[in-house]
Amino acid sequence: MPVRRTNRYTSRRTTWNRPPRKRYATGKPWTPVEIKTLRKIYKDTPTKDIARRFSRTVSSVQAKAGDLGLKKTKTYLKKMRQGLWQ
């Protein structure tokens, strides 16, 4: 009976040593108008509202804002922590 040889990436028992899978964007691409609007409104608008406006998920808006280096303002975050923004 022939011996089945496997390399370290095809072994069924050890999955920890496999190379990481590449992640591909599968959602709809961001248009330049959406990016421009996101830059304007992200800092002081709830992410949920932005996602609803662009018909996207909250996580996709957060990811794009992170890619663009956008952050919420300190006053906005303070209001959110105090529960004043509803």
DSSP file (Angstrom, degrees, kcal/mol; ACC not computed):
  #  RESIDUE AA STRUCTURE BP1 BP2  ACC     N-H-->O    O-->H-N    N-H-->O    O-->H-N    TCO  KAPPA ALPHA  PHI   PSI    X-CA   Y-CA   Z-CA
    1    1 A M              0   0    0      0, 0.0     2,-0.0     0, 0.0     0, 0.0   0.000 360.0 360.0 360.0 126.1    0.0    0.0    0.0
    2    2 A P        -     0   0    0      0, 0.0     2,-0.5     0, 0.0     0, 0.0  -0.333 360.0-116.7 -69.7 147.9    1.6    3.3   -1.0
    3    3 A V        -     0   0    0      1,-0.0     2,-0.7    -2,-0.0     0, 0.0  -0.703  23.5-131.5 -84.8 129.6    2.3    5.9    1.6
    4    4 A R        -     0   0    0     -2,-0.5     2,-0.4     2,-0.0    -1,-0.0  -0.715  23.4-156.3 -84.1 119.1    0.3    9.1    1.2
    5    5 A R        -     0   0    0     -2,-0.7     2,-0.4     0, 0.0    -1,-0.0  -0.781  13.0-178.6 -98.8 139.1    2.6   12.0    1.5
    6    6 A T        -     0   0    0     -2,-0.4     2,-0.1     2,-0.0     5,-0.0  -0.964  20.3-132.8-131.7 150.5    1.4   15.4    2.5
    7    7 A N    >>  -     0   0    0     -2,-0.4     3,-1.1     1,-0.1     4,-0.8  -0.428  41.9 -92.2 -92.2 178.9    3.1   18.7    2.9
    8    8 A R  T 34 S+     0   0    0      1,-0.3     9,-0.2     2,-0.2    -1,-0.1   0.665 123.2  53.9 -69.7 -14.3    2.6   20.9    6.0
    9    9 A Y  T 34 S+     0   0    0      1,-0.1    -1,-0.3     9,-0.1     9,-0.1   0.630 109.4  45.3 -93.9 -13.9   -0.2   22.9    4.3
   10   10 A T  T <4 S+     0   0    0     -3,-1.1    -2,-0.2     8,-0.0    -1,-0.1   0.447  78.4 121.2-108.0  -0.5   -2.4   19.9    3.4
   11   11 A S     <  -     0   0    0     -4,-0.8     7,-0.0     1,-0.2    -3,-0.0  -0.432  51.6-153.3 -64.9 132.4   -2.2   17.9    6.6
   12   12 A R  S    S+     0   0    0      1,-0.2    -1,-0.2    -2,-0.1     3,-0.1   0.793  88.5  55.8 -77.5 -28.1   -5.7   17.4    8.0
   13   13 A R  S    S+     0   0    0      1,-0.2     2,-0.7     2,-0.1    -1,-0.2   0.844 105.4  49.4 -77.5 -32.8   -4.6   17.1   11.6
   14   14 A T        +     0   0    0      1,-0.1    -1,-0.2    -6,-0.1     3,-0.2  -0.872  50.9 157.3-114.9 103.4   -2.7   20.4   12.0
   15   15 A T    >   +     0   0    0     -2,-0.7     3,-1.2     1,-0.2    -1,-0.1   0.577  63.0  79.4 -95.3 -11.9   -4.6   23.4   10.8
   16   16 A W  T 3  S+     0   0    0      1,-0.2    -1,-0.2     0, 0.0    -2,-0.0   0.701  89.2  54.6 -70.7 -19.3   -2.6   25.9   12.8
   17   17 A N  T 3  S+     0   0    0     -3,-0.2    -1,-0.2    -9,-0.2    -2,-0.1   0.270  80.7 113.4-101.8  13.7    0.4   25.9   10.4
   18   18 A R  S <  S-     0   0    0     -3,-1.2     3,-0.1     1,-0.1    -9,-0.1  -0.539  75.8-103.7 -80.6 150.6   -1.5   26.9    7.3
   19   19 A P        -     0   0    0      0, 0.0    -1,-0.1     0, 0.0    -2,-0.1  -0.422  47.4 -94.2 -69.0 149.5   -0.9   30.2    5.7
   20   20 A P        -     0   0    0      0, 0.0     2,-0.2     0, 0.0    -3,-0.0  -0.312  40.6-112.6 -65.3 147.1   -3.6   32.8    6.3
   21   21 A R        -     0   0    0      1,-0.1     2,-0.3    -3,-0.1    -3,-0.0  -0.510  30.7-111.3 -77.5 147.6   -6.4   33.1    3.7
   22   22 A K        -     0   0    0     -2,-0.2     2,-0.5     1,-0.0    -1,-0.1  -0.587  27.0-136.8 -77.7 140.4   -6.6   36.3    1.7
   23   23 A R        -     0   0    0     -2,-0.3     2,-0.4     2,-0.0    -1,-0.0  -0.863  19.7-166.8-101.1 129.8   -9.6   38.5    2.4
   24   24 A Y        -     0   0    0     -2,-0.5     2,-0.4     2,-0.0    -2,-0.0  -0.911  26.6-112.8-116.2 142.7  -11.3   40.0   -0.5
   25   25 A A        +     0   0    0     -2,-0.4    -2,-0.0     1,-0.2     0, 0.0  -0.594  35.3 173.0 -71.3 126.0  -13.9   42.7   -0.5
   26   26 A T        +     0   0    0     -2,-0.4    -1,-0.2     2,-0.1     2,-0.0   0.517  48.6  87.1-112.3  -9.1  -17.2   41.2   -1.6
   27   27 A G  S    S-     0   0    0      1,-0.2    29,-0.0    33,-0.0    -2,-0.0  -0.150  93.8 -70.6 -82.4-178.4  -19.5   44.2   -1.0
   28   28 A K        -     0   0    0      1,-0.1    -1,-0.2    -2,-0.0    -2,-0.1  -0.486  58.2-106.1 -73.6 144.2  -20.3   47.0   -3.3
   29   29 A P        -     0   0    0      0, 0.0     2,-0.4     0, 0.0    -1,-0.1  -0.313  32.6-107.6 -70.3 153.1  -17.4   49.5   -3.9
   30   30 A W        -     0   0    0      4,-0.0     0, 0.0     2,-0.0     0, 0.0  -0.644  30.9-137.8 -81.2 133.4  -17.4   52.9   -2.4
   31   31 A T     >  -     0   0    0     -2,-0.4     4,-2.2     1,-0.1     5,-0.2  -0.541  21.8-113.6 -85.8 157.6  -18.1   55.8   -4.8
   32   32 A P  H  > S+     0   0    0      0, 0.0     4,-2.2     0, 0.0     5,-0.1   0.841 118.3  54.3 -58.7 -33.4  -16.1   59.0   -4.6
   33   33 A V  H  > S+     0   0    0      2,-0.2     4,-2.4     1,-0.2     5,-0.2   0.908 108.3  48.4 -67.5 -41.8  -19.2   60.9   -3.6
   34   34 A E  H  > S+     0   0    0      2,-0.2     4,-2.7     1,-0.2    -1,-0.2   0.900 111.7  49.6 -64.5 -40.5  -19.9   58.5   -0.7
   35   35 A I  H  X S+     0   0    0     -4,-2.2     4,-2.3     2,-0.2    -2,-0.2   0.912 111.1  49.3 -65.3 -41.9  -16.3   58.8    0.4
   36   36 A K  H  X S+     0   0    0     -4,-2.2     4,-1.4     2,-0.2    -2,-0.2   0.918 113.6  46.1 -62.6 -44.2  -16.5   62.6    0.3
   37   37 A T  H  X S+     0   0    0     -4,-2.4     4,-2.5     1,-0.2     5,-0.3   0.901 110.4  53.8 -65.7 -41.3  -19.8   62.6    2.2
   38   38 A L  H  X S+     0   0    0     -4,-2.7     4,-2.1     1,-0.2     5,-0.2   0.905 105.9  53.0 -60.2 -42.5  -18.3   60.1    4.8
   39   39 A R  H  < S+     0   0    0     -4,-2.3     4,-0.3     1,-0.2    -1,-0.2   0.864 113.1  45.4 -60.2 -35.9  -15.4   62.4    5.4
   40   40 A K  H  < S+     0   0    0     -4,-1.4    -2,-0.2    -5,-0.2    -1,-0.2   0.912 124.3  27.2 -74.3 -43.7  -17.8   65.3    6.1
   41   41 A I  H >X S+     0   0    0     -4,-2.5     3,-0.8     1,-0.1     4,-0.5   0.584  96.2  84.8-102.4 -10.0  -20.3   63.7    8.4
   42   42 A Y  G >< S+     0   0    0     -4,-2.1     3,-0.8    -5,-0.3    -1,-0.1   0.873  80.7  63.6 -63.5 -38.7  -18.4   60.8   10.1
   43   43 A K  G 34 S+     0   0    0     -4,-0.3    30,-2.3     1,-0.2    -1,-0.2   0.757 120.8  16.0 -64.3 -26.9  -17.0   62.8   13.0
   44   44 A D  G <4 S+     0   0    0     -3,-0.8    -1,-0.2    28,-0.2    -2,-0.2   0.118 106.1  88.2-136.6  26.1  -20.3   63.8   14.6
   45   45 A T  S << S-     0   0    0     -3,-0.8     5,-0.1    -4,-0.5    31,-0.0  -0.978  82.8-102.5-123.8 137.4  -23.0   61.5   13.2
   46   46 A P     >  -     0   0    0      0, 0.0     4,-1.8     0, 0.0     3,-0.5  -0.321  25.8-132.2 -57.5 136.9  -24.0   58.1   14.6
   47   47 A T  H  > S+     0   0    0      1,-0.2     4,-2.6     2,-0.2     5,-0.2   0.839 105.9  60.0 -61.2 -34.3  -22.5   55.4   12.5
   48   48 A K  H  > S+     0   0    0      1,-0.2     4,-2.0     2,-0.2    -1,-0.2   0.893 105.4  48.2 -61.5 -39.9  -25.8   53.6   12.4
   49   49 A D  H  > S+     0   0    0     -3,-0.5     4,-2.2     2,-0.2    -1,-0.2   0.884 111.0  50.2 -68.2 -38.4  -27.4   56.6   10.7
   50   50 A I  H  X S+     0   0    0     -4,-1.8     4,-2.2     2,-0.2    -2,-0.2   0.922 110.0  50.6 -64.7 -43.7  -24.5   56.8    8.2
   51   51 A A  H  X>S+     0   0    0     -4,-2.6     5,-2.6     1,-0.2     4,-0.8   0.907 111.0  48.6 -61.1 -42.1  -24.9   53.1    7.4
   52   52 A R  H ><5S+     0   0    0     -4,-2.0     3,-0.5     3,-0.2    -1,-0.2   0.898 110.1  52.2 -64.0 -40.3  -28.6   53.6    6.8
   53   53 A R  H 3<5S+     0   0    0     -4,-2.2    -2,-0.2     1,-0.2    -1,-0.2   0.879 117.2  37.0 -64.2 -39.3  -28.0   56.6    4.6
   54   54 A F  H 3<5S-     0   0    0     -4,-2.2    -1,-0.2    -5,-0.1    -2,-0.2   0.437 108.6-120.6 -92.8  -0.2  -25.6   54.7    2.4
   55   55 A S  T <<5S+     0   0    0     -4,-0.8     2,-0.3    -3,-0.5    -3,-0.2   0.942  73.5 120.7  56.5  50.6  -27.5   51.4    2.5
   56   56 A R      < -     0   0    0     -5,-2.6    -1,-0.2    -6,-0.1     2,-0.1  -0.817  68.2 -91.0-132.4 171.9  -24.5   49.6    4.0
   57   57 A T     >  -     0   0    0     -2,-0.3     4,-1.7     1,-0.1     5,-0.2  -0.486  32.2-118.5 -83.2 159.1  -23.7   47.8    7.2
   58   58 A V  H  > S+     0   0    0      1,-0.2     4,-2.5     2,-0.2     5,-0.2   0.901 115.1  53.7 -62.1 -40.9  -22.4   49.5   10.3
   59   59 A S  H  > S+     0   0    0      1,-0.2     4,-2.3     2,-0.2    -1,-0.2   0.851 105.8  52.4 -65.9 -33.2  -19.2   47.4   10.1
   60   60 A S  H  > S+     0   0    0      2,-0.2     4,-2.3     1,-0.2    -1,-0.2   0.886 110.4  48.1 -69.7 -36.3  -18.5   48.4    6.5
   61   61 A V  H  X S+     0   0    0     -4,-1.7     4,-2.5     2,-0.2    -2,-0.2   0.922 112.8  48.5 -67.0 -43.1  -18.8   52.1    7.4
   62   62 A Q  H  X S+     0   0    0     -4,-2.5     4,-2.1     1,-0.2    -2,-0.2   0.896 111.9  49.7 -62.8 -39.9  -16.5   51.6   10.4
   63   63 A A  H  X S+     0   0    0     -4,-2.3     4,-2.2     2,-0.2    -2,-0.2   0.917 112.2  46.4 -65.9 -43.2  -14.0   49.8    8.2
   64   64 A K  H  X S+     0   0    0     -4,-2.3     4,-2.0     2,-0.2    -2,-0.2   0.909 111.8  51.2 -67.3 -40.9  -14.0   52.4    5.5
   65   65 A A  H  X>S+     0   0    0     -4,-2.5     5,-2.9     1,-0.2     4,-0.7   0.892 110.6  49.9 -62.1 -38.8  -13.7   55.2    8.1
   66   66 A G  H ><5S+     0   0    0     -4,-2.1     3,-0.6     3,-0.2    -2,-0.2   0.899 108.7  51.7 -65.2 -40.9  -10.7   53.3    9.6
   67   67 A D  H 3<5S+     0   0    0     -4,-2.2    -1,-0.2     1,-0.2    -2,-0.2   0.866 112.9  45.9 -62.1 -35.9   -9.1   53.0    6.2
   68   68 A L  H 3<5S-     0   0    0     -4,-2.0    -1,-0.2    -5,-0.1    -2,-0.2   0.544 114.3-118.0 -85.2  -7.0   -9.5   56.8    5.7
   69   69 A G  T <<5 +     0   0    0     -4,-0.7     2,-0.2    -3,-0.6    -3,-0.2   0.761  58.4 157.3  77.6  25.3   -8.2   57.5    9.2
   70   70 A L      < -     0   0    0     -5,-2.9     2,-0.3    -6,-0.2    -1,-0.2  -0.585  17.2-176.1 -86.1 147.0  -11.4   59.2   10.3
   71   71 A K        -     0   0    0     -2,-0.2     2,-0.1    -5,-0.0    -5,-0.0  -0.962  28.9-106.2-138.3 155.7  -12.3   59.4   14.0
   72   72 A K        -     0   0    0     -2,-0.3   -28,-0.2     1,-0.1   -29,-0.2  -0.496  45.3-103.5 -75.9 151.8  -15.3   60.7   16.0
   73   73 A T     >  -     0   0    0    -30,-2.3     4,-2.3    -2,-0.1     5,-0.2  -0.360  23.6-118.2 -74.0 158.0  -14.8   64.0   17.9
   74   74 A K  H  > S+     0   0    0      1,-0.2     4,-2.2     2,-0.2     5,-0.2   0.881 114.7  51.9 -63.9 -38.9  -14.2   64.0   21.6
   75   75 A T  H  > S+     0   0    0      2,-0.2     4,-2.1     1,-0.2    -1,-0.2   0.897 109.6  49.7 -67.0 -38.7  -17.4   66.0   22.3
   76   76 A Y  H  > S+     0   0    0      2,-0.2     4,-2.3     1,-0.2    -2,-0.2   0.936 112.0  47.6 -63.3 -46.2  -19.4   63.5   20.3
   77   77 A L  H  X S+     0   0    0     -4,-2.3     4,-2.4     1,-0.2    -2,-0.2   0.873 109.7  53.5 -63.9 -37.1  -17.9   60.5   22.2
   78   78 A K  H  X S+     0   0    0     -4,-2.2     4,-1.9     2,-0.2    -1,-0.2   0.916 109.4  48.2 -63.6 -43.2  -18.5   62.3   25.5
   79   79 A K  H  X>S+     0   0    0     -4,-2.1     5,-2.2     1,-0.2     4,-0.8   0.901 110.9  51.5 -62.2 -41.4  -22.2   62.7   24.6
   80   80 A M  H ><5S+     0   0    0     -4,-2.3     3,-0.6     1,-0.2    -2,-0.2   0.909 109.4  49.3 -64.1 -41.9  -22.4   59.1   23.6
   81   81 A R  H 3<5S+     0   0    0     -4,-2.4    -1,-0.2     1,-0.2    -2,-0.2   0.857 111.9  48.5 -65.4 -35.4  -20.9   57.9   26.9
   82   82 A Q  H 3<5S-     0   0    0     -4,-1.9    -1,-0.2    -5,-0.2    -2,-0.2   0.578 111.9-121.3 -82.4  -8.3  -23.3   60.0   28.9
   83   83 A G  T <<5S+     0   0    0     -4,-0.8    -3,-0.2    -3,-0.6    -2,-0.1   0.721  75.0 127.0  77.4  21.9  -26.3   58.7   26.9
   84   84 A L      < +     0   0    0     -5,-2.2     2,-0.8    -6,-0.2    -4,-0.2   0.693  52.4  79.1 -83.8 -18.5  -27.3   62.2   25.7
   85   85 A W              0   0    0     -6,-0.7    -1,-0.1     1,-0.2    -2,-0.0  -0.806 360.0 360.0 -94.2 112.8  -27.3   61.2   22.0
   86   86 A Q              0   0    0     -2,-0.8    -1,-0.2     0, 0.0    -2,-0.0   0.359 360.0 360.0-132.0 360.0  -30.5   59.4   21.2
